[in-house]
């Protein structure tokens, strides 16, 4: 059994171990990909990153869409 303090938590761990039970915000997506949050906003503006959606004035990301985006990038990289 792993010591609780040694267990990794956060959006990255959640995507590795399964899908989190909440929608992700841009900060979560930036943490997952280890990029500045401004990069996430640029991806959204250019429609090049994982698809997001608005809830009022807030942008959210479905973890399943983020996982699909990662799988797509892996497949494209493997095919290259």
C-alpha positions as CSV (number, residue, x, y, z in Angstrom):
1,X,0.0,0.0,0.0
2,X,1.3,3.4,-0.9
3,X,1.7,6.1,1.7
4,X,-1.0,8.8,1.2
5,X,1.6,11.6,1.1
6,X,3.4,9.8,-1.7
7,X,0.3,9.4,-3.9
8,X,0.2,11.9,-6.8
9,X,-2.9,14.0,-7.0
10,X,-4.3,16.5,-9.4
11,X,-5.5,16.5,-13.0
12,X,-2.5,14.6,-14.4
13,X,-2.9,11.8,-12.0
14,X,-6.6,11.7,-12.5
15,X,-6.2,11.3,-16.3
16,X,-3.6,8.6,-15.9
17,X,-5.7,6.6,-13.4
18,X,-9.1,7.3,-15.0
19,X,-11.3,10.2,-15.7
20,X,-11.9,12.8,-13.0
21,X,-15.5,13.3,-11.9
22,X,-15.5,16.9,-12.7
23,X,-15.0,19.2,-15.7
24,X,-11.5,20.7,-16.0
25,X,-10.7,24.4,-16.1
26,X,-7.9,26.0,-18.2
27,X,-5.5,25.9,-15.3
28,X,-6.1,22.1,-15.0
29,X,-5.4,21.6,-18.7
30,X,-2.3,23.8,-18.5
31,X,-1.0,21.6,-15.6
32,X,-1.8,18.4,-17.5
33,X,0.3,19.5,-20.5
34,X,2.8,21.4,-18.5
35,X,2.3,24.6,-20.5
36,X,1.4,28.2,-19.5
37,X,-2.4,28.8,-19.2
38,X,-2.1,31.4,-22.0
39,X,-1.1,28.5,-24.3
40,X,-4.4,26.8,-23.5
41,X,-6.3,30.0,-24.3
42,X,-4.4,30.3,-27.6
43,X,-5.2,26.6,-28.5
44,X,-8.9,27.4,-27.9
45,X,-8.7,30.6,-30.0
46,X,-7.0,28.7,-32.9
47,X,-9.0,25.6,-32.4
48,X,-5.9,23.4,-32.2
49,X,-6.1,22.0,-28.7
50,X,-8.6,19.9,-26.8
51,X,-12.2,21.2,-27.3
52,X,-13.6,23.3,-24.6
53,X,-17.0,24.8,-23.9
54,X,-18.4,27.7,-22.0
55,X,-20.6,27.6,-18.9
56,X,-21.5,31.2,-18.6
57,X,-18.2,33.1,-18.7
58,X,-16.1,30.1,-17.7
59,X,-14.3,27.7,-20.1
60,X,-14.4,24.1,-19.1
61,X,-13.0,20.9,-20.7
62,X,-14.5,17.4,-20.6
63,X,-11.8,15.0,-19.3
64,X,-13.0,12.5,-22.0
65,X,-12.3,15.1,-24.7
66,X,-8.9,15.8,-23.3
67,X,-8.1,12.1,-23.2
68,X,-9.3,11.8,-26.8
69,X,-7.1,14.7,-27.9
70,X,-4.1,13.0,-26.3
71,X,-4.9,9.7,-28.0
72,X,-5.2,11.6,-31.3
73,X,-1.8,13.2,-30.9
74,X,-0.2,9.8,-30.0
75,X,-1.8,8.2,-33.1
76,X,-0.6,11.0,-35.4
77,X,2.9,10.8,-33.9
78,X,3.0,7.0,-34.3
79,X,1.9,7.3,-38.0
80,X,4.6,10.0,-38.8
